[in-house]
Amino acid sequence: MGADCCGGGVEKGPAACQAVTKDFGVASENLAPHADGKQWDEIVKEKRAYYDQRVHAFEAIKAKYDASLEAAKVANVQISIEMPDGSARGGVQGVTTPMDVAMGISKGLAKKSVVARVDGGVWDMMRPLEGDCKLELVTFDDPDGKETFWHSSAHLLGQALELEFGADLTIGPALEEGFYYDCFLGNRSLNESDKETLVKRMQASIKEKHRFERIQITKQEALGMFSENKFKIEMIEAFPETEIITCYRCGPMVDLCTGPHVPDTGLLKAVGVNNMSRAFWRADVNREPLQRVYGITFPDDKELKAYQHRMEEAKKRDHRNIGTQQELFFFDPVSPGSCFFLPNGARIFNELMGFIKEKYWEYGYDEVVSPNIYNFSLWETSGHAAHYRENMFGFQVEKADFGLKPMNCPGHCVMFGHRNRSYRELPIRMADFGVLHRNEYSGALSGLTRVRRFQQDDAHIFCRPDQVRQEITSFLKMLDEVYHIFGLEYKMALSTRPEGFLGETSLWDQAEAALEEALNIAGHEWELNPGDGAFYGPKIDITVYDALKRKFQCATVQLDFQLPIRFDLEYVDEHGDRSRPVIVHRAILGSVERMFAILTEHFAGKWPFWLSPRQVMLVPIHEDVFEYCEEVRLELRKIGLHSAADLSNEKMQKKVRNAQLAQYNYILVCGKSEMSARTVNVRTRDNVVHGECPLDKLMETLLKEKKTRSLTSSFEKVGE
């Protein structure tokens, strides 16, 4: 979802839209000054002739479509339209649209439908049907409906960027939630106050109900239509001469796009502009700087307000802010994309890896240590040199090409193949926390979620084909236990062989059946994604959801039939013959850095006790008990708990408040009576008072909470 980009639409089957046109108003007055001395409205006036030329060119071509429509009406060729319930409706070829069918059922359905599916492919509601077909009417609640809704909204945003700021549009895709448009403004940029300007322009277009219209054009027609936009020209020139290109008009804005789109802008009722950031054309820092503008739309204001509330909560949970507040990590220009983990952050990082290492021991994995640097001959064998080299850090050593490893699997293949293997040794489960490097563009770097230097809970299982089911079953059980500890929900999908898959069909059939059986044994809900596997093997896609119901892909389990062939890996089977192993690529955390970011925001910085870098704060009421507090702190440290004592001159209430704000799980208040009785007074960061507790009972309770990795306090509430 979200892969389709406005500005590069090559027609591929029933994936584009038709609509109808309407007059548009002039750009609103915008008198903000710029670095080049021109006002925004001056820039827009200079572009007006180009915008008009695009519309005129579009309308000239569209006249042919209007003539075809009239001809189809005269021909009156009848077609049969099958609905999801099995019923059939009649229509006219080249005339009847999905909207006509929806209106024939009910006006309410027509009003809610944003796109159609025709024979399984997305299709615009206003585009005439071309023959007998199966038809589904899709609302905003459907994933295809959301993508169409937000893709159309990107056009709406593009229109506003042109009419208000004279922007040169590049691409504007739908996202998982919302959309963005990248545009070129020369040496100028937008600021926060420009958000309101964009929203007002978009709202004006919504009120005018600009229709989406679709035509197909040749490469030469496209070059003429977009002659004033060098970015569109660059995309068009990359198309083959014979390519049929799809083009859309939405009011005054004409763009290249595969579609489909909603019938008109009137459906995009509630609109907001989220934020703006810097980007680069083609994601290349050496190319033109772009302004990226993010937006969101919904069918009504209620959903928009709920979304904005979630986004405000997400801002509060932003791992970059919490990382600063809690002194967990930072980044520095001396090593872009490589995180500096401070002591508090390193505690969390190490605890995460320690947790996975415990699971590895429990599930029979063996940890290995492999090199960070390899001769490029390794990557040529694995195939990464041909397809991944630009994402690697390479350098020369004694005139030979070397590179920092971006993944562990080729090195593990070398380890498997360094001596003869017997079927009795399999499965071999190699786990590796080695440091990986990937050469991400600087513009793509984002906190801990997109870095250049990272570590993974990466493991590769070398097994016989008949062992695949058991290994996948075992992995899914481990994954469920880990995500349960974190309090993360997840969904799974089985992705099967794509077109152009490599390997024997019988092996794919056996592997897919093993994965399906393992999923059923796991007892967790799963979906089928036919044809979405990798060319080298089927996989299970795992999507995890945090406390705000945002989804991420962290874990993975992927079968690989090709690497064993490329590295000529073999084992001697029970008959004395040489056989190929199957490789299972698997990870649960994925990138430890990325999981660190997800958990930071999932817990909103309120770490569960076992994972917390600040577990216990001792607060003395008087300096007479400073020594006792320090004694208790050292006892807690001896049993492996992160503890501190506030020996400052602040009042007790202030110390407690400071500890709560710093997210210490437990605040232990100590006075003379506690010192005499060798107890502490326990309260939590949420200001729940648990009362006086003997030291031995305290340590026993805290150790139990840490060992069980509980998400809640082990103390019983005794008062507020």
N, C-alpha and C positions, 0 to 999 in steps of 0.2 A: 504494500500500500504506500502511495506517495512517490512512486518512481517516475510517474509521468510528468514531464516538464513542458510547460507552455513555452513555445519558442523553438521547439525542435520536433514538431509532430509530423511523422511520416505515416501515412495511412496504412494500417495493417488489419484489414477485415472490419467488422462492425463495431468500431471503437471511436467513432466521431459523431458530431451532432449537427443538426440543422435548427435554425430559428428564424425569426423575422425581425426586421429593422424598425427603428424609430428615430425621430430627430433628437439631437442632444443639445444641451445648453453650453454656454461658454464657460471657461474656467473662472473660478471666483477670484476676486482681487487678492493678491498675495504680494505684499510689498517688502518682504524680508530681504536685506542686502546680502551680497555675496562677496567672496574674495576677489572675483574678477570685476566687481563693480556693478554688475547687472542685477536688476531685481528679478525675482522668480517670474513675474508676469511677463517681463521682456523676453525671457528665455522661451516661455510657452508661445508667445506671439511669433517668434522666429520659427518655431516648429509647426505652427498651424498649417502652413501650406503642405508640409509633408503628411500630416495627419489626414488632411482633406484628400490628398492624392491617393493615399491608401484606400480610403473609403470609396472614392470614385472607381478605382481599379477593381475593388471587390464587387461593387454593384454592377459593373459591366459584365463580369464573369457570372455573377448570380442571375443575371437576366436569362442566361441559358438554362439555369435550373428551373426558373419560373416557367419557361416555355415547356420544359420536360414534364413539369407537374400538370400543366394544362393538357398536354398530349396524353398523359396517363389517365386523366379523367375521361377523355374522349374514348380511349381504348377500353376502359372499364373492365380490365382483366380481374376476375374474382380470385381471391386467395382465402385459405383457411388458416385461422390463428388459434392454436391450441393453448389453453390456459392451464395453470398448475393443477387445478382440480379435475383436469381431463376434459372439460367442456370445450366446445369449438365455437368460434365467432367468425363471422364473415368480414371481408375487407376488400379493398381495391388495391392492386399492385401499384406501387409508386405513389399512392395517394394517402391511404389510411396510415395514421401514426399511432404509436402507443398511447398518446394522449387522447386520441379519438376513442380508442378502446376503453381507457379509464373513464372517460366521460360517459360512455355507454353503460358503465356499471354503476357509478355514482359520482356526483360532483365532489363529495368528500374525499373519495379515493384519488380522483384526479388532482385535487388540491395538495394532497400529501405526497404524491409520487414525484420523485426527483429524477429518476432515471429508469430505464428498462433493461431487462436481459432478454436478448433475442437469440434463441438457440445456444444459450449459455454465455454469450458475449455481451458486454455492456453496450447500450444503444440509447441514443438521445430520445427523449419523450416526443420531440417534435419532428423526428426524422421519419420519412415515409418507409414503410416496410417493403421489402423487395420481392417477397414471395411467401409461400407457405412456411410457417415457422411456429416455434414454441415461444410463448411470451410470458414474462414475469414482470410485474410492476413493483418497483423498489422504492422504499421510503428512506428517510434520513437514518433510521435506526439500523439499517443494513450496512455492513462495511463498504459495499459498492456505492451505497447512497451517500455515506459520509465522504468518501473520496471524491465523488462527483461534485458534491456540495462545496467542498473546500477547494477543489480544482477550479470550479467556476468562480469562487471567491477570489482566487489568485488573479484572475482576469480583471475582476472588479478593482482590486488593489492596483494592478498595472495601469488601468484606465486613470485612476486617481493620481498615480505618480506622473503620468504623462501630462494630464490637464493642469495639475497644480505646480509641477516642478520641471516640466520639459525633459523628463528622464529618458535615456535610451534604455529600453527594456532588454534584458537578457533571458533568463529563465525564471519560472515561477511555479514550482511544484506544490501539490498537496502533501501534507505531512501526516504522521500518525494522528495528530490532533491539530488542525489548523493548516496554515500554508505560509509561504513567503514569496517575495519577489526580489530578485537581484537586479539592480539597475545601475547605470553609469551616470554620474553627475559631474564629470570632469574633476576639477580640483575642489569641488564643493561637497558638502555633506549636510544631512538633515540633523535636527536636534529634537529634544523632547516636545517643544511647542508645536512642531510640525505634525505630531500624531493627531492632534485635534483637527488640523486642516484636512488630513487624509480621511479621517472618519466622516467629517461633514461632506466631503466630496462623494464618498462611497454611499452615504445615506441618501444623497441627492439622486444618485444613479438608481438606488433601490426604489425610491419613490417613483422614478420615471419608468421603471420596469423595462429596462433595455433588454431586448431579446437576443439570444445567442443564435447566430446564423452560421451555417457551414457550407463551404465549397471545397472543391479539389482543384489544384492548380499544378502547372508544370514547373520545373526548376527555373526556367527562364522567366516565367510569369512571377514567380516568387522573388527572384533577383530584382525585377523591376519594381515590384510592390514595396519591398523593404530596402530600397537603394540608399536611404539616409541613415540606416542603422547598421554599422559595421559588424556588430555582434551577430545579428540575424544573417547578414551576408556570409559570415564565416561558417555558420551552421549550414546554410543552404548550399554553399559551395562543396561541402563534404558529401552531399547526396549524389548518387549516380544520376546521369543525365536523364534516364528513363523513369526516375522515381516519381510517383504521384504523391504530392504533398497536400496535407489537409490544412485548411485555414479557417479562422473564425472571426466574425465581427460581433462585438458587443458595444452597441452605441457608437461612439467615436473611435473606439480602440479596435484595431485589427491585429491578429497575432497568428503565428504558426502554432498548431497544437493538434494532437490526436483526439482530444476529447475523451468521453462525452461531457456534456454540460447540462445544467438545469435549464428549463424552458426560458426563464427570464430572471433578471436580477431581483425582481420583486419577492422571490422566495427566500432571499438571503437577508432576512428581516433584521436580525440583531448582529451588529458588527463592532469589532474592536481592533485597534492596532496595539500589539503587545510591546514590542521593542525593536530596536534597530542595531545593527552591528556591521562590522567591516568584513568584506569578503574579497575574493580575487577572481577574475575571469578564468574559467577552466580550473579553478582551485590552484592556480599557479601564482606564487608570490612575485614572479617576474613579469606577470601580465597586468592588465589594467585593474586599479582598485575599484571595487564596487560597493554600493550601499545595499545591505540586505535588510528588508523590512518584513517583520513577521506580523501576521494578522490572524484573527479568529472570527468565525461567524456561526450563528445558530438559527434555527427556525423561529425562536422566540426569545424574548428578553430574560425570561426565567432561567433558561439554560445558560445564557451568557453570564448572568450574575453568579450562578453556581460555579461556572468555570473560573470566573475572575476571583471568586473566593478561594478556590483550590490553588490558583496561581499565587495568590498572596501567601497562602500557607506554605507553598513550595519555596517561595523566596525566603521565608523565615528558616526553612530547613536546608537551604542551599549549603552543600558540603564545603564550598569554598569559604563561606562566611563562618560556619561552625569551626572549620579547620583553623581559622585565625583566632576566633574567640577562645577556643580550648587549647591553643598552641599544639596542634596536631601535626601540621605540615606547612610547607610553603614552596613556591617556585621562584627561581631566580634566572635572569637573562644569561648568566654564565653557562647554564645548561638547560635550554628551553625544552619543555616537555618531560623533564626528569625531576621527579619530586624529591624534596628534602624532607624526610620524616623526622620530626623532633621526638624527644623521648616519649611524650604522651602518645604520639601517633605510632611510633615503633612498637609500643606495648600492644596496641590494637592489631597492628599488622602481624606481629609475631604470634599473638593469640589465635588469629584466624588460621595461620599456617600450622600452628601447633594442633588445633582442632582437626584439621584435615589429615595431619600426620597420624593422629590417633586412629582416625577412620581407616587410613591406609593399613595400619598394623592390624586392625580388626578384620579387614577384608582381604588380607593377604597380598598387599602390594609391597614391592621392594623399591626403596628410593635409590636413585642413581645420581651421579654428578657428571655432567657432560661439558665439553668445551664451549666457550662463548664465541670463539673465532674459528672459522673453517675456510679452507681453500675453496674457491668457487666451483671446483670440479664436483664437490658434493651437491651443490645447488643445481648444477647441470644434470647430474644423475636424477635428482628428485623432480626436476622440471621447474623449480622455482626461478632459476636463472632466466628462463625465457619469459616467464609471466609475472614475476614479482620483483625483479631486480631494482626497479625504480623506488620500491618501498624499503630497500635495504641500505644499510651503511656499508659501503665498500671502500677498500684501500689496497695499496700494493705493499707487499713485503718481498724484498729481493726479486723484484720484477714479476712476481706472481700475484694474481688477484685473490684477495681474501675479503671476507665479510663477517659482520656481527650477525649472529643467528637471530632471525625473527620468529622462529618456532623450533620446537624440539624434535619433531618426528624424524627428520633425516638422520640426525645424530643417533637416535634410538635404533634406527635401521642398521646403522654401522655397528652398534653394540650387539644387536641380535646376530648379525652376520659375521662376527669376528671369529666364530668357531662353529663346528658342526653342531646341529641341534637334533634331539630326538623327540618323538611325539610324547614321550613320557615326561618331558620338561614342561610341556604346554598345559595350561596357559602361562605365559611369562608376562607379569604386570610391572612395567617400568614407570615409576613416578619421578618427576623432575621439577624442582622449583627454580631452575636456572634462570638467570637474568636474560631477558629478550629485548631486542631493539628493533623498532620499525620507524622508517623515515617518513613520518607524517608531515604534511605541510603545516607551516607555523600557523596559518589561518584556521586550521582544523583543530588545533590543540585547545582543550577545554578542561581545566581542572584535572581531576583524577580520572575522568571518564574518557579522555582521549589524550594519551601520552606517547612519548617515544621510548621510554625505558620502563619496563614492567616485568612482573613475574606472574606465572600462572600455576594453578594446581593441576599441572599438565601430566597426563599419564597415557601410555600406550600399551594396549594388551595385544600380545601376539598369541593367537589361538588357532585351533583347528576349526573348520566350518561347523562341525557338529557341537562345538563348545560355545558358539555365538549366543544362543538363547540364554544359557546359564550366566554368561558374563554380563549380558545386557540386563537380565533380571537382577543380578547382584548389584550392578551399578545403579539401577533405578531405586533399589531399596536404600542404598547409601545416600543418594541424592535426596530422597524423601526425608530421611533422618536429619540431614544437614539443614534443609530448608525449614523443617519443623522447628528446629532449635532457634532459627532466626525469626520465626513467625512470618515467613514469606509464603504466599500462595503462588501456585504455578499451574500452567497448562502445558500439555504435550501434543505433538502432532507427528505422525509418521509420514515422511517424505520419500516417495518411491522413485523408481528409475525414470530419468528424463529421456527425451529424444537424444540420440547420439551417445547413449551410455556405452561404456567400455566393459568388456568381459563377457562371459558366457551367460546366456539367459537362465540356464538351470541354476547357476550359482546365485544370481540375483533373486530368483524365485525362492530359493532356500533361505537366503539372508532376510528377505522381506517377511517371509513366514515366521522366521525366528524372532524378528523384531516385534511383529504383531502379537505373537504368543507372549513375549516378555511384557509387553504393554498390558495385555489382558491379565497376566498374573499380578502385575503391580496394583491392579484394582483402582487406578486413577483414571479419571475421564480423559479421553484423547480423541483427536480428530485425524482424518486422512487427508494428506496433501499429495494427490497423485501427480507424478511427473516433476516434483519439486526437489528430488534428491540431487546429489552431486553426480557428475559423470563417472566418478570412480567408486560410488557405493551409496546405498540408502542411508538415511539418518533419522534421528528423532530430534525435532526442534523443541526446545524447552523455553517457555516464556514465563518470566517471574513477575509478580505484581507486588509493589510496596504498599505502605500504609495509605498512600494517596491514590491507590489503584493505577499508578503509572506502570507501564510494562517495559521490561528489559529482557534482552537475551544474554544470559551469562553462561549457563551450563550447555554442554553439547555432548552428543554421543553419535559418532559417525563411523560407519564401516568403510574400509578402504581395501579394494582388491588390487589397486594399481601400484602402490609403492612397493609391495613385495615383489612385483614383476620388475619394476625399474631397478631395484637393488638386488635382484636375483636371490631373494631370501628363500630358503628351503629348510625343511626338517625331514628326517627319515621316519616314515610312518610304520605302523605295526606289521606291514608286509615287507618292509625293507626298501620300499620305493621312496623316491624324493617327492615331496608335496609342498605346495605353497601355503604359508600361513595366511590368515586374515588379520588385518590390523584394526583394532578398535581405538579410535581417537576419542578421548573423553576428558571432560573437566566439569567441575561443579561450581566453584567460585568463578571460573574463567580467569580474567585478569584480577589479581588480588587487589590492585589499585582501584579498579572499577567497582568491585564488590564493596570495598571500603567506602567509596562515595555513596553507593546505593544504601548501605546500612546506616551511614551517617544521617542521611535524609529520612530513611525509614524510621529510625528511632528518634529523629529530630534532636540528635546530640545527647539524648538521655539513654546512655548505654546501659544494657543489662549488666549486672554485677560482674559476671565472668569475663565480659569483654571490656569493661570500663577501665580507662587509664587512671581514673581518680575514684578509688573505691571507698576509702575511709578518711575522714578528716576528724582529728581530735581537737576539741575546743575547751581549753581550761577556763574556769570561771575566775580564777585568781592566780597570780604568779606563784603562789605557794604550791600549786599542783602542776607547774611546768614540768618538773622532773618526772612526776608520775605519768603525765601525758607522753613524754618522750619514751619512757619505759614501755608503755602500752604500744606505742608506734613501732618500736623495735621488735616487740613480740609478734605483732601482726606481720611485719616484714619477714620475720623468720619463717612464717608459714606461707609465704609467697603472695601476700596481699599488698597492693599499692596504697600506702597510708602516709599521711602528713599530719603535722600538728601546727596550729596557728598560735604562735607565741608572741603575736604582735600586741600592741597596747590598745587595740580596739575593744569596745564593749562586747560582751558575750553575744548579745542579740545581733550585732553587726557581723561578728565572725560566723555565726550560724547562717545568716543571710548570704554572706559572701560564698560560703561553702555550697549552699543550695544553688546559687547562680552559676557556680563553677561545675555543677552537676556531679558533686560527690554523692555516691549512692547512700552512704551512711554518715551522719554527723554524730560523733560521740562526745557528749558534754560531760566534763569531769569537774567535780568540786571536792571539797575536803571530805564530805561524807562518802562519796564514791571511792576516793583514795583509801579511806579507812576500811571500807568493805571490799576493796579490790573489785569494784564494779564500774560500769559506765552507764550513762543515760542515753538511750538510743533513739534517734529520730532519722527520718529520711529526707531526701532533697525536696519531696513534695510536702514537707512539714507535717508528716504523720508521726506522732510521738508514740514510741513503743515502750518507753519507761526504762527502769533500771534493770541491768542484766549483768550477771557475774562474768568475769573475763573468760573462764573456761567454756561457759555456755555460749558466749559471744563467738569465740573462735570456732567452736564446733558448728554453730549455725552458719557462719559465713563460709567456712570451708565446704559445707554441704551445698550451699547455694551456688558456689563456684563450680564444684564438681558436677552437679546436675545441670549446669548451664541454664538455670531457671530464668524465665523472662520476668518473674515477679519476686517480690521480697519474701524471704522465708520467715520473717518475724510476724507474729500475730499482732494485730492492731489493738492497743490498749487505751487509746485516748487521742485527742486532737491537741 
